[in-house]
């Protein structure tokens, strides 16, 4: 069903009720001003970048910014980023301590709310403790193995049809093409909304939301990125409230229908307002981050053509042997995708080099010590996976695209629990991780069955890490019909920056 979204922000006034929050979140918001924060953190090394200029440097080249700060200060420093005095943590040890959070010392909401609270309130990323566990439990059944099999079976025909369209031309704007596909899959799978005018309007609103999350000026002044993002949020809320009414009356096979029916029955189920909050965030996570992962994988394979042949050979082998072994049906499709082991390595390697979310935010719920430095209660802390995932202490030739590092023989990602964290970790590990990987494998399989690709002589993939990884400018691939896979090669060129 194609439900028309509202046409103006005025239609969408939200009355969403919010859950009680982790104590550290309210403490941080009440007293952690820039001046107070700088005084509290003055004992830590300073990152060397002034306010505002630090924001611009981070947005221009997040990896260069992180490398510069780490070279100056080591794994712990402080500075002002996006109008917050905060602790910058750049080590595997810090990733493990903060993400695993075995003693409840960190608060997710306190970290993310100042950045995303106006844009994605009420999502799982904004919840902690028992409240987070309860909401995660509501969402989990729709992303378990049996449900994943149904979702994959529904999305594969759309992926194959898209690949047919892409293969018909000599060139492909890879970011635009994959983003359109992943948005369509997310809308169909999670909302039961078919492609059409609604999908295009929703896509435009999500683009405004993500763009607003990187705004330096975070005031809803007319004409600003933040104001456009908040208006987009309002339209999405209004659209989802209207859709919820229809889904209760006539539920479909989509995730939103299942949750809306449960909410209508009351009890311990989420309220409709909570469901809307979850869906606004889940749809962003389901298509923007997956788009980023797929685009960087395809871009990396463009400069490593021998890996295209390796993956195509694996796909052909699985296709030749899996049918007899696994049969037909929804579960069989998942089993076939599971067997694409090298495709999984390539995806994980792209996620290592280009994590879709380059930094992760928390706040300290109590005073803690990391690397011998005291971090006061209430302090915002920011982790830098994009730096740790290229740390030469843990990774061989870390700037090189080398999927074999994820093979069982090398298993570099297992050298420390905190060195590969593109899906977060601990209680806040990404709920849709398996969904994203299976979807990505299905897209790579469809592409490699049809075409091989390369960059033009003057083309180069230029990656922007923030706010969600994406090409900095247009990125067009040259396509040619698939050929017989060639001989295996060894790990090759440095990954594109």
C-alpha positions as CSV (number, residue, x, y, z in Angstrom):
1,X,0.0,0.0,0.0
2,X,1.3,3.4,-1.0
3,X,0.3,5.9,1.7
4,X,0.8,9.6,0.9
5,X,3.0,11.5,3.4
6,X,1.9,14.9,4.7
7,X,3.0,17.8,2.6
8,X,4.0,20.2,5.3
9,X,5.7,20.2,8.7
10,X,2.6,21.9,10.1
11,X,0.7,18.7,9.8
12,X,3.0,16.8,11.9
13,X,3.1,18.1,15.5
14,X,4.5,15.3,17.6
15,X,3.2,14.5,21.1
16,X,5.5,11.5,21.6
17,X,5.9,10.6,25.2
18,X,9.5,9.9,26.3
19,X,10.7,7.2,28.7
20,X,12.5,8.0,32.0
21,X,16.1,8.4,31.3
22,X,19.4,7.2,32.7
23,X,20.5,9.5,35.6
24,X,23.7,10.4,33.8
25,X,21.8,11.8,30.9
26,X,20.0,14.4,33.0
27,X,23.1,15.3,34.9
28,X,25.1,15.9,31.7
29,X,22.4,18.1,30.2
30,X,21.9,20.2,33.3
31,X,25.4,21.1,34.1
32,X,27.8,20.0,31.4
33,X,28.2,23.3,29.6
34,X,31.2,24.0,27.5
35,X,32.9,26.1,30.1
36,X,32.1,23.7,32.9
37,X,33.3,20.8,30.8
38,X,36.6,22.4,29.9
39,X,37.3,23.1,33.5
40,X,36.5,19.4,34.5
41,X,38.6,18.0,31.7
42,X,41.6,20.4,32.0
43,X,43.8,17.7,33.5
44,X,43.6,15.7,30.2
45,X,45.8,16.4,27.1
46,X,44.1,18.9,24.8
47,X,43.4,17.7,21.3
48,X,45.1,20.8,19.7
49,X,42.0,22.0,17.7
50,X,39.9,25.0,18.6
51,X,36.1,24.8,18.8
52,X,34.3,25.2,15.4
53,X,37.6,24.6,13.6
54,X,37.7,21.1,15.1
55,X,34.2,20.5,13.7
56,X,35.2,21.6,10.3
57,X,38.4,19.5,10.3
58,X,36.5,16.5,11.5
59,X,33.8,16.9,8.8
60,X,36.4,17.5,6.1
61,X,38.6,14.5,6.9
62,X,37.6,12.5,10.0
63,X,40.4,10.0,9.7
64,X,43.1,12.7,9.3
65,X,41.6,14.5,12.3
66,X,41.7,11.4,14.5
67,X,45.3,10.5,13.4
68,X,46.5,14.0,14.2
69,X,44.9,14.0,17.7
70,X,46.2,10.5,18.5
71,X,49.7,11.5,17.3
72,X,49.6,14.6,19.6
73,X,47.9,13.2,22.7
74,X,47.8,9.4,22.6
75,X,44.6,7.4,23.3
76,X,42.9,10.0,25.7
77,X,42.4,13.7,25.1
78,X,39.8,16.4,25.4
79,X,38.4,19.1,23.2
80,X,35.2,20.8,22.0
81,X,33.4,19.0,19.2
82,X,29.9,20.1,18.0
83,X,29.6,22.5,21.0
84,X,30.4,19.9,23.6
85,X,33.5,19.7,25.8
86,X,34.2,16.0,25.7
87,X,36.8,13.2,26.1
88,X,38.2,11.7,22.9
89,X,39.0,8.0,23.2
90,X,41.2,6.3,20.6
91,X,42.2,2.8,21.5
92,X,41.0,-0.8,21.4
93,X,41.1,-0.9,25.2
94,X,38.8,2.1,25.4
95,X,36.4,0.6,22.9
96,X,36.1,-2.6,24.9
97,X,35.7,-0.9,28.2
98,X,33.0,1.5,27.1
99,X,31.0,-0.7,24.7
100,X,31.1,-3.8,26.9
101,X,30.4,-1.6,30.0
102,X,30.2,-4.6,32.3
103,X,29.8,-2.3,35.4
104,X,27.2,0.1,34.0
105,X,29.7,3.0,34.0
106,X,28.5,4.6,30.7
107,X,25.2,6.0,29.4
108,X,24.2,5.8,25.8
109,X,21.5,8.4,26.0
110,X,23.8,10.9,27.7
111,X,26.2,10.5,24.8
112,X,23.8,10.6,21.8
113,X,21.0,12.9,23.0
114,X,22.8,16.2,22.5
115,X,23.7,15.2,19.0
116,X,20.6,13.3,17.9
117,X,18.0,13.8,20.6
118,X,15.9,16.2,18.5
119,X,16.1,14.1,15.4
120,X,15.9,10.5,16.6
121,X,14.3,10.7,20.1
122,X,13.1,7.4,21.6
123,X,15.1,5.1,19.4
124,X,17.1,2.2,20.9
125,X,20.2,4.2,20.7
126,X,18.7,6.7,23.2
127,X,17.8,4.1,25.9
128,X,19.8,2.4,28.7
129,X,19.4,-0.3,31.3
130,X,16.1,-2.0,31.9
131,X,14.3,0.4,29.6
132,X,16.7,-0.4,26.7
133,X,16.4,-4.2,27.4
134,X,12.6,-4.0,27.3
135,X,12.4,-2.1,24.1
136,X,15.1,-4.3,22.5
137,X,13.1,-7.4,23.5
138,X,10.0,-6.0,21.7
139,X,12.0,-5.5,18.4
140,X,14.1,-8.7,18.5
141,X,11.5,-11.3,17.2
142,X,11.2,-9.5,13.9
143,X,15.0,-9.9,13.3
144,X,15.5,-13.5,14.5
145,X,16.6,-16.2,12.1
146,X,13.1,-17.3,11.1
147,X,11.9,-13.8,10.4
148,X,15.2,-13.0,8.6
149,X,14.4,-15.9,6.2
150,X,11.1,-14.4,5.3
151,X,12.6,-10.9,4.8
152,X,15.4,-12.2,2.6
153,X,13.0,-14.3,0.5
154,X,10.9,-11.1,-0.1
155,X,13.9,-8.9,-0.9
156,X,15.9,-11.1,-3.3
157,X,13.6,-10.6,-6.3
158,X,13.8,-6.8,-5.9
159,X,17.6,-7.1,-5.7
160,X,17.8,-9.3,-8.8
161,X,15.6,-6.9,-10.7
162,X,17.7,-3.9,-9.7
163,X,20.9,-5.7,-10.8
164,X,19.3,-6.3,-14.2
165,X,18.6,-2.6,-14.6
166,X,22.1,-1.7,-13.5
167,X,23.7,-4.2,-15.8
168,X,21.8,-2.8,-18.8
169,X,24.0,0.3,-19.0
170,X,27.7,1.0,-19.4
171,X,27.9,3.2,-16.2
172,X,26.5,3.1,-12.7
173,X,26.1,5.9,-10.1
174,X,26.7,3.4,-7.4
175,X,25.7,5.5,-4.4
176,X,22.4,6.7,-5.9
177,X,21.6,3.2,-7.2
178,X,22.3,1.3,-4.0
179,X,20.6,3.9,-1.8
180,X,17.4,3.7,-3.8
181,X,17.5,-0.1,-3.6
182,X,18.2,-0.3,0.2
183,X,15.5,2.4,0.9
184,X,13.0,0.4,-1.1
185,X,13.8,-2.8,0.7
186,X,13.6,-1.1,4.1
187,X,10.2,0.4,3.3
188,X,8.8,-2.9,1.9
189,X,10.2,-5.1,4.7
190,X,9.6,-2.9,7.7
191,X,6.5,-0.9,6.6
192,X,4.9,-2.7,3.7
193,X,5.2,0.4,1.6
194,X,5.7,-0.2,-2.1
195,X,7.9,2.0,-4.4
196,X,6.2,5.3,-5.5
197,X,5.8,8.9,-4.4
198,X,5.8,8.0,-0.7
199,X,9.1,6.2,-1.0
200,X,10.7,9.2,-2.8
201,X,9.3,11.7,-0.2
202,X,10.5,9.5,2.7
203,X,13.9,9.2,1.1
204,X,14.2,13.0,0.8
205,X,13.2,13.4,4.5
206,X,15.8,10.8,5.7
207,X,18.4,12.6,3.7
208,X,17.5,15.8,5.5
209,X,17.6,14.1,8.9
210,X,21.0,12.6,8.3
211,X,22.3,15.9,7.0
212,X,21.0,17.7,10.0
213,X,22.9,15.3,12.3
214,X,26.2,16.8,11.1
215,X,25.1,20.4,11.4
216,X,27.6,22.6,13.2
217,X,24.8,25.1,14.1
218,X,22.2,23.0,16.1
219,X,19.4,25.6,16.4
220,X,16.1,25.3,14.5
221,X,16.6,28.7,12.8
222,X,14.6,29.0,9.5
223,X,16.6,27.8,6.5
224,X,19.3,25.9,8.5
225,X,20.1,22.2,8.1
226,X,18.9,21.5,11.6
227,X,15.6,23.2,11.0
228,X,15.1,21.2,7.8
229,X,16.0,18.0,9.6
230,X,13.4,18.6,12.4
231,X,10.8,19.5,9.8
232,X,11.5,16.2,8.0
233,X,11.3,14.3,11.3
234,X,7.8,15.8,11.9
235,X,6.6,14.7,8.4
236,X,7.9,11.2,9.0
237,X,6.2,11.0,12.4
238,X,2.9,12.1,10.9
239,X,3.2,9.6,8.1
240,X,3.9,6.7,10.4
241,X,1.0,7.6,12.8
242,X,-1.4,7.5,9.8
243,X,0.1,4.3,8.6
244,X,-0.2,2.7,12.0
245,X,-3.9,3.3,12.0
246,X,-4.2,1.5,8.6
247,X,-1.9,-1.4,9.7
248,X,-4.0,-2.1,12.8
249,X,-7.1,-2.2,10.6
250,X,-5.5,-4.3,7.9
251,X,-2.2,-5.7,8.9
252,X,0.3,-7.1,6.4
253,X,3.5,-9.2,6.6
254,X,5.8,-6.3,7.4
255,X,7.4,-5.6,10.8
256,X,5.4,-2.4,11.5
257,X,2.1,-4.3,11.1
258,X,3.2,-6.9,13.6
259,X,4.3,-4.3,16.2
260,X,1.2,-2.1,15.6
261,X,-1.1,-5.1,16.3
262,X,0.8,-5.9,19.4
263,X,0.6,-2.3,20.6
264,X,-3.1,-2.2,20.0
265,X,-3.6,-5.1,22.3
266,X,-2.0,-3.2,25.2
267,X,-0.2,-5.0,28.1
268,X,3.6,-4.7,28.0
269,X,3.7,-3.9,24.3
270,X,5.1,-0.5,23.2
271,X,2.7,2.4,22.7
272,X,2.1,3.7,19.2
273,X,4.3,6.8,19.9
274,X,7.1,4.5,20.9
275,X,6.7,2.4,17.8
276,X,6.9,5.5,15.6
277,X,10.1,6.6,17.4
278,X,11.6,3.1,16.8
279,X,10.6,3.0,13.1
280,X,12.1,6.4,12.3
281,X,15.4,5.3,13.7
282,X,15.3,1.7,12.4
283,X,14.6,2.8,8.8
284,X,17.6,5.2,8.9
285,X,19.8,2.4,10.3
286,X,18.4,-0.2,7.8
287,X,19.2,1.7,4.6
288,X,21.7,4.5,5.2
289,X,24.3,2.4,7.0
290,X,23.8,-0.6,4.7
291,X,24.2,1.7,1.7
292,X,27.5,2.9,3.1
293,X,28.8,-0.6,3.6
294,X,27.8,-1.7,0.1
295,X,29.2,1.4,-1.6
296,X,32.6,1.1,0.1
297,X,32.7,-2.6,-0.7
298,X,32.0,-2.0,-4.3
299,X,34.4,0.9,-4.5
300,X,37.2,-1.3,-2.9
301,X,36.5,-4.1,-5.3
302,X,36.8,-1.6,-8.2
303,X,40.5,-1.3,-7.4
304,X,40.9,-5.0,-6.6
305,X,39.5,-6.7,-9.7
306,X,41.1,-10.0,-8.7
307,X,38.7,-10.0,-5.7
308,X,35.7,-9.6,-8.0
309,X,36.8,-12.8,-9.7
310,X,37.4,-14.6,-6.4
311,X,34.0,-13.7,-5.1
312,X,32.3,-14.6,-8.4
313,X,34.0,-18.0,-8.3
314,X,32.7,-18.6,-4.8
315,X,29.2,-17.5,-5.9
316,X,29.2,-20.0,-8.8
317,X,30.4,-22.8,-6.6
318,X,27.7,-22.2,-4.0
319,X,25.1,-22.0,-6.7
320,X,26.3,-25.3,-8.2
321,X,26.3,-27.2,-4.9
322,X,23.8,-25.5,-2.6
323,X,20.6,-26.4,-4.4
324,X,21.0,-30.1,-3.8
325,X,22.2,-29.6,-0.3
326,X,19.7,-27.1,1.0
327,X,16.7,-27.4,-1.4
328,X,14.3,-24.6,-2.0
329,X,12.4,-22.2,0.2
330,X,13.1,-19.3,2.5
331,X,15.5,-21.0,4.8
332,X,17.4,-22.4,1.9
333,X,18.1,-18.9,0.5
334,X,19.6,-17.8,3.8
335,X,21.8,-21.0,3.9
336,X,23.1,-20.1,0.4
337,X,23.9,-16.6,1.5
338,X,25.6,-17.9,4.6
339,X,27.9,-20.0,2.5
340,X,29.3,-17.0,0.7
341,X,32.2,-16.8,3.1
342,X,34.5,-14.7,1.0
343,X,31.8,-12.2,0.3
344,X,31.5,-11.9,4.0
345,X,35.2,-11.2,4.4
346,X,35.1,-8.5,1.7
347,X,32.1,-6.8,3.4
348,X,33.8,-6.9,6.8
349,X,37.0,-5.5,5.4
350,X,35.1,-2.6,3.9
351,X,33.4,-2.0,7.2
352,X,36.9,-2.0,8.9
353,X,38.3,0.6,6.5
354,X,35.1,2.7,6.3
355,X,32.8,2.2,9.3
356,X,29.4,3.7,8.4
357,X,29.3,5.3,11.8
358,X,32.8,6.7,12.4
359,X,32.5,7.6,16.1
360,X,30.3,6.3,19.0
361,X,29.0,8.5,21.8
362,X,28.5,7.8,25.5
363,X,28.7,9.7,28.7
364,X,30.3,8.7,32.0
365,X,27.6,7.7,34.5
366,X,30.2,7.8,37.3
367,X,33.9,8.7,37.6
368,X,36.1,6.2,35.7
369,X,39.8,5.7,34.9
370,X,41.0,4.8,31.4
371,X,44.7,4.6,30.4
372,X,45.5,6.1,33.8
373,X,43.4,9.2,33.1
374,X,40.5,10.2,35.4
375,X,37.2,10.8,33.5
376,X,34.7,12.7,35.7
377,X,31.1,11.7,36.1
378,X,28.8,13.3,33.5
379,X,31.6,13.7,30.9
380,X,30.7,13.1,27.3
381,X,33.0,10.5,25.7
382,X,33.5,9.8,22.0
383,X,35.0,6.6,20.7
384,X,36.8,6.6,17.3
385,X,36.4,3.1,15.7
386,X,37.5,4.6,12.3
387,X,41.0,5.1,13.9
388,X,41.2,1.9,15.9
389,X,40.2,-0.2,12.9
390,X,43.3,1.1,11.1
391,X,45.7,0.8,14.1
392,X,48.9,-0.9,13.0
393,X,49.2,-2.4,16.5
394,X,46.4,-4.7,15.5
395,X,46.2,-4.8,11.7
396,X,48.8,-5.9,9.1
397,X,49.3,-3.1,6.6
398,X,46.1,-1.4,7.9
399,X,45.3,0.9,5.0
400,X,45.2,-2.0,2.5
401,X,42.0,-3.6,1.4
402,X,42.7,-7.3,2.2
403,X,39.7,-9.5,3.0
404,X,41.9,-12.4,3.8
405,X,42.7,-10.8,7.2
406,X,39.2,-12.1,8.2
407,X,39.9,-15.7,7.1
408,X,40.1,-18.3,9.8
409,X,43.8,-18.7,9.1
410,X,44.6,-15.0,9.9
411,X,41.6,-13.8,11.9
412,X,43.2,-10.4,12.7
413,X,39.8,-9.1,13.9
414,X,40.1,-11.5,16.9
415,X,43.3,-10.1,18.2
416,X,41.4,-7.9,20.6
417,X,37.7,-7.5,21.4
418,X,37.8,-3.7,20.7
419,X,39.5,-3.5,17.3
420,X,36.5,-4.3,15.0
421,X,33.3,-2.5,16.1
422,X,31.4,-1.2,13.1
423,X,28.2,-2.6,14.7
424,X,28.9,-1.2,18.1
425,X,29.1,-3.7,21.0
426,X,27.7,-4.9,24.3
427,X,24.1,-4.3,25.1
428,X,23.8,-1.8,22.2
429,X,25.2,-4.1,19.5
430,X,23.3,-3.4,16.3
431,X,20.0,-5.3,16.3
432,X,20.0,-5.5,12.5
433,X,23.6,-6.7,12.0
434,X,22.6,-10.1,10.5
435,X,19.9,-8.6,8.3
436,X,22.4,-6.1,6.9
437,X,25.0,-8.7,6.2
438,X,22.6,-11.1,4.4
439,X,21.1,-8.2,2.4
440,X,24.6,-7.0,1.4
441,X,25.7,-10.5,0.4
442,X,22.6,-10.8,-1.8
443,X,23.4,-7.5,-3.5
444,X,27.0,-8.5,-4.2
445,X,25.9,-11.9,-5.5
446,X,23.4,-10.2,-7.9
447,X,26.0,-7.8,-9.2
448,X,28.8,-10.3,-9.6
449,X,26.6,-12.7,-11.6
450,X,26.1,-10.0,-14.2
451,X,29.0,-7.5,-14.4
452,X,32.5,-6.6,-13.4
453,X,33.3,-2.9,-12.7
454,X,36.2,-0.5,-12.6
455,X,36.8,3.2,-12.1
456,X,37.4,5.6,-15.0
457,X,40.9,6.8,-15.6
458,X,40.3,10.0,-13.8
459,X,37.9,8.7,-11.2
460,X,38.9,8.1,-7.6
461,X,36.7,7.1,-4.7
462,X,36.9,9.9,-2.1
463,X,35.2,8.9,1.2
464,X,33.5,11.2,3.7
465,X,33.2,9.5,7.0
466,X,30.7,11.8,8.7
467,X,27.9,11.8,9.6
468,X,27.3,8.4,7.9
469,X,29.9,7.2,5.4
470,X,29.3,8.3,1.8
471,X,31.1,9.3,-1.3
472,X,32.3,12.9,-1.1
473,X,31.2,13.6,-4.7
474,X,29.8,11.7,-7.6
475,X,31.2,8.2,-8.0
476,X,30.5,6.4,-11.3
477,X,31.6,3.0,-12.2
478,X,32.3,1.6,-15.7
479,X,30.5,-1.8,-16.2
480,X,31.2,-4.7,-18.5
481,X,29.6,-8.0,-18.8
482,X,30.8,-10.7,-16.4
483,X,33.5,-13.1,-17.6
484,X,34.9,-16.4,-16.4
485,X,36.7,-15.7,-13.1
486,X,40.4,-15.5,-13.4
487,X,43.2,-16.9,-11.3
488,X,43.4,-16.0,-7.6
489,X,45.7,-13.1,-6.8
490,X,47.1,-12.0,-3.5
491,X,46.1,-8.9,-1.5
492,X,46.9,-5.9,-3.6
493,X,46.7,-2.1,-3.8
494,X,46.1,0.3,-0.9
495,X,42.4,1.0,-0.3
496,X,41.0,4.2,-1.7
497,X,40.8,7.1,0.6
